[in-house]
Amino acid sequence: MALETPSASDLPVGEVASRLGVSRQALSALLNGRAGVSAEMALRLEAALGTSAEMWVQMQANHDLWQARQLGRPKVRRIAA
């Protein structure tokens, strides 16, 4: 018989936060889009979920770029090389 490990979606936010070593408030802010994935959090997610920290950081960077592009291009003058 195989032992089943509960997935993060099966656990209460407080339990997931505890397993990640962060406060419930910090995890809630991340889950609700009020905070981004920091390098430190990416390392915690890597250790807890078996994913790569690079994946989390890249997803955050892609999200940040998408949000910035929604605001339009900033007015800048090109710098000649």
N, C-alpha and C positions, 0 to 999 in steps of 0.2 A: 504494500500500500504506500503510495507516494504522499509525502507531507505537502500540504498546500500552504503557501505563503500568501497572506492577504495582499491584494494590490492596494496602492495608495487610494484609489477611488472607493475602496471598501471601508476605509478607516476614517474616523472623525478627524477634523482639521487639527485638533489639539494633539491627537496621537501622532499624526504625521509630523507636526511641528516638533514634538518631543523627539521623535526618531531622527529628525534632521538636526536637532540641537539648536533650534531657533524658537523664538516666542510664537505663540499662536497669532499675535497681532502682526508679526513680520510675515508669516506665511499667508495670512488672510490678505494683507496688502498686496502681496505678489499675485495671489489667485484672483483678486478682484481688479487687477490692473492699476493699482495705485503705486506700485513699485516695480522696478525692472529686475531682471536676473543679473546679479553682480557676479564677479569672478568667484568670490567666496561661496555664494549660493550655488553656482554652477558646480563647484567641487563637491559640495554637500549632496547635490542631486546625483552627481556621478557615483559617489560612494553608496548612496541609498538605493538607487534605481538600476545601477549597472549600465548607465548610459555614459556618453563622453561629455566632459565639461565643455569641450570645444563646440559640441552640438548646441548646448544651451546658450553659450555666449554668441554663437553665430545666429541663432534664432532671435536673440534679443537685438543684435545689431541690425538684422534684416527688418525687424519690427520698427526699430528707431528710425531707420532710413525711410521706410514706408510712411511713417507719421510725418517726418520732415518734408517729404515730397508732397504731401497733401496740403502743406502750407504754401507751396509754390517756391520757385527758385528765388534765392536772395539776390538783390541787386549788387553785383560785384563788377569790378573792372579787371580785365585779364592782365596778368603780369607776364611780360615777354621774357622768354628764357634766354 
